Amino acid sequence: MARSDKTLFECTACGAQSPKWLGKCSGCNAWSTLVEVLPREARTRAAAESSRSPQTLESVPTDRVTRISSSFAELDRVLGGGLVPGAAVLIGGDPGIGKSTLLLQACLGMARANVRVLYASGEESASQVALRAARLGGAKGVELLCTTELADVEAALEREQYAVVVVDSIQTLRASELESAPGSVAQLREVSVRLVERAKARDTALLLIGHVTKDGALAGPKVLEHLVDVVLAFEGDSTHSYRVLRGQKNRFGATSEVGVFDMVAEGLREIADPSALFLHERSDRAAGSAVFPATAGTRPMLVEVQALLAPAQYGAPRRVATGLDQNRLAVMLAVLHRKAGIHVLDQDVFAAIAGGLRIDEPALDLALCAAIVSALRDKPIIAGSIAFGEVGLTGELRAVPRPGARVNEAKKLGFKRVVLPHGSAEQLLPAERKGIEIVACKRLDDALGALL
């Protein structure tokens, strides 16, 4: 791209252009909508010179792609089986959550497997990256490039053939053709497009680390998420050492997969059996506790749902939810009050998923209701029982996906009894029913009676 292509500023609302940045668009009077762009002539020049022509769909080769293992089984699981050559992966997460540690550890593991890897760092110096690599177990085999210039990364990709390239982070790179600061909308769009195009042309797996906003969303224009093939979110609670890698978009696999890690002094350690991890401190005789088999992609996980109730002392009762939807908690309290005859609306209610996980699936409803009633009555749930199922507004229990996998996970950890919707029980195979008592219910009050 020639330096002579002078940039303009274009309004994202009406498309009006200006030779310099303005706080207010002169075309539609909107504020803060002008972003830096290249002139339309420069943007259309490459299209006019293109020599590509269409081809029929049946003529496209469909050979199976050989994936590259990241050396992390949990990361490979979320990616859909490993890194696809030419794929672009965007990983976001809160500052300090461990994004750089995760990818540097993966790079070191791939280098030990003779995979050629380039780690481009724009946030840390070479000595800082080397110190982290030494702490993670070694710094052998990974090529390092510390720069904030996009041209340096492009030149490295042009000179050498890398299997995997990591950019930490995409917000620190800048294209010299644009005058705006690194991390701006124009810079992010230009840098991302050029890196993704070059990586796909050379069949290089591209891993981009992205910053997040205060709301937890990936910073920058939404086009950044549309450009890449995979979007992953690295989540965790600062008060816990556990980290969860969750898929949000994946063109090569399921988007519901979850990988679980433990942050230790030597880096991130994979958790092969998260169910045992999240339940190992649970007491069977504690009131206000229920076990719920959550599903995360192809793997179910048993988690503990906790509830605590206390009489409201200061006006309106409080509703505090940690790891679950607060609005869903309010709905369940209303259903318990009106459809199950359990008066909880005058209580302060605190509900949480133990271990720092977040569960958003409706199948949590029954276990949440059971934990609330158990806390209200100060009576533990029957030992060895688990519960799952969606609760409707009329108090009915609705079937949820993958009941067989949930039941099998419960049997593996020694649970003897499962309370579930009647519709889900009908989906169980004879082999899945063996070794555990199946209690099928149609109404919420029946299920609570079976659990308490």
Secondary structure, DSSP 8 states (H G I E B T S, - for coil): --TTS--EEEETTT--EESS--SB-TTT--BS-EEEE--HHHHHHHHHH-------GGGS-------B--S-HHHHHHHTSSB-TT-EEEEEE-TTSSHHHHHHHHHHHHHHTT--EEEEESSS-HHHHHHHHHHTT---SEEEEE-SBHHHHHHHHHHS--SEEEEE-GGG-B-TT--S-TTSHHHHHHHHHHHHHHHHHTT-EEEEEE-B-TTSSBSS-THHHHHSSEEEEEEE-TTSSEEEEEEEEETTS-SS-EEEEEEETTEEEE-S-HHHHHHTT--TT-TTEEEEEEEETTEEEEEEEEEEEEE--SSS--EEEESS-HHHHHHHHHHHHHHS----TTEEEEEEETTS-----GGGHHHHHHHHHHHHHT----TTEEE--EE-TTSBEE--S-HHHHHHHHHHTT--EEEEEHHHHTT--HHHHTTSEEEEESBHHHHHHHH-
